Amino acid sequence: MRATDREQAILSEAIRFFAEHGFEGQTRELAKRMGITHSAIYRHFPSKEALIERVYEQVYLSRWQPGWASLIKDRSQLLEARLDQFYREYVAKVFDHDWVRIFVFSGLRSFDITGRYLDIVRREVIEPACAELRHELGLPDVAQLPLAERETEMFWGLHGRIFYIAIRRFVYQTATPPDLGDIVGDAVRGFFIGARQISKELVIQGNNPPA
């Protein structure tokens, strides 16, 4: 096997291994599972941390679509329609056994895959969506009045509601609908029923802080 092929084989098996055992799983066990020597792993990855970094790149960064950030800011359609499209595409990309379980295991350990990934979500989805809702409602933009924590938490709530379906499916292993398109649509539509009014109230409060 060529070196590049062996490296990819180790990486692919490591993804499955960490999804099953978490990051406390030992590389020695990974090597045994693959039928290779322990040192063979370290010829391609200098440390366990380096291997985990490649897992992050392969599982998370490679699935994040560059067009999503532009979609959130595309004012040719209402924000509700943009988020409906985003979350349908997001679910199709990330609702995967290995993706979800590694994400959860990372959050329980010192490896910062979860924190780094959520920073991308915050930067490219949550905060821009808050700003776009203000624009849609004719409220002061972020340059005039910085986002309030309660504004961003509203959108994190929507994100968490949708992602919880993946937790139920791949962590709790309970039944979830096989086709999530309508479920996503209901979540986004229900969110906007309250978010438009709440956002107005939060921005008004931000412009008129208590004495």
N, C-alpha and C positions, 0 to 999 in steps of 0.2 A: 504494500500500500504506500502510495506517495505521501510525503510528509504533510502536504496540505489536506489530503483526504483523511489521514489519521487524525490530524488536529480537529477537523470538522466532526469526525466520528466521536472523538472524546467530548467535544462540546455538546453535541446532540444528546449523548448519553448522560452527560452531566445535568442537562436541563431536566431530563426525566427523573434522574436520581434525586436532585434537590427538590423537585416538585413532590416526590414521595416522602422524603426523609427530612426535608428542611436543611438548613445550612450547618446543622450539627453533624450531618452525614460526613463521614471521613473519606478523603480521597483514596485511602488504601482500600476501602470497601468498594469505591467506584472502580478502581483498577481490577479488583477481584471479579466484580460483576461483568467487566468487559473481557476478562481473560487476558489481561496484559499486566506487565510489571508496574509497580508503583512509580518507579523512576521514569517510565515511558510517559506518564502524564506530565512530569516536570521537565521533560525535554521540550514540550510544547507550551507549557504554562509555568512560569517560574515560581508561582505560589498559588495557594488556594484562593487568595484574594484576587489574583490576576485572572484565574478561571471564572470566578464569580463576576468580575467586571465584564468579561466576554459574554457571560450569560445575560447580563443586563443589556448589553448592546444588541445581542441577537433576539432576545425575547421582547424587550421593551422599545428600544430606540428604532429598531427596524420596522415595527408595526405602527409607529406614530406617523401619520400622514402629513406632509408639509402643507397640503392644501386646507387642512382643518382651520388653521389660524386665519387664513383669508376668508374662509366660509363664514366664520363668526362675525367678521367685519363687513360682509357683503350687504350693503344697504339697498340692493335691488329687490330684496324680499324682507318680509317682517322677521324680527328676531325669533319669534316662535317657530316659524318655518325653518329658519337656519338651524336652530337647536334640535328640532325634530330630525332633520337630515343628519346633523352631526352625530347624534346619539344612536341613530339606526346604523350608521357606518361604524361608529365606535364599538357597538355591541358585536357587530360582525367580525371585527378585528381582534378584540381582546377577550371575548368570552370563550376562553380556552382553558382546559384543565391545568396545563403547566403554567400558563401566564398567571392565573388567579392564585394558585397555591404558592408559587414562588413569591408573589407579591405579599401574601399574608405572612408567610414564614419570615420574609425580610423585615416586616414590621415588628416582629417579635424578637429579632436578633439585632446585633450591632451593625450589620451590613445595611448601608443606607440606600438600597435600591428604592424602597417605598418613598422615602423623603425626596429623593432626586426626581423621581417620576411625578410625584404630586406637585412638585415645583413647576414642571412643564405644564401640567393641567392648570394650575393657578395662573401662570403667566400667559398661556395661549388660549385659554377657554374662560375661566372663571372671571378674572378681572376685565378682559375685553367684553364679555357678555354683560357685566354690570354697566360698563360705560355705554354699550349699545342700547341697553334698556333706558338709561337716562336720556339718550338722544331721541329715542322713539317717543318718549313721554314729554319731550321739551323741557327737561330739567337741566340744571347747570352741569357743564361737563366736568371731567375730573381735574382739568387744569384750574378751574375755578374753585372747586370743592372736592378735596380728596375723598376717595371711597371710604365709607364707614365699614367697620367690621361686620355689622349686621347685614349690610348689603351683600358682601361676598358670602356670608354664611347662608343666605337664601339660596344662592346658586350651588354652593357645596351640598346643600340639602337635596337638590335635584340630582346632582351627580351621585351622591350616596344612595339615593333611592333606587336608581337604575343599577348601580354596581352591586347592590345587595342581592339582586337576583342571581348574580354570578356567585356570590358567597353561598347562597342557599344551594345552588346547583353543584358547585365543585368542592366546597368545604363541608357544609352540613349534609350534602348528598341527599337532598330532599327534592321532590318533584317540582319542576318549574315548566311553564308553557314552552313547547318546542319552538314556536314561532313568536318572537318577541317584538315584532314590528308594531302591532297594535298596543302592546303593553307600554312600549316606549312612547308612542303617540299619546296615550292616556296620561302618562306621567308628565310629559311636557305641557300638554294642554291644561291639566289640572294645576300645574305650577303657576302658569301665567294668569289663571283666574284670580289668584291672590297676590301674585308678585307685583302686578302693575300698581295696585293700590298701596301695598306695603312700601314699595320703593318710593312712591311720592311722599309718604309720611316720613320715611327715614331721611330723605334729602331735605324736606322742610325742617325737620328737627336739627339737621346739620347746619342749616342756614340760620337757625334761631336757637342756639344752645341755651340751656337753662342758666339763669343769672346766678 
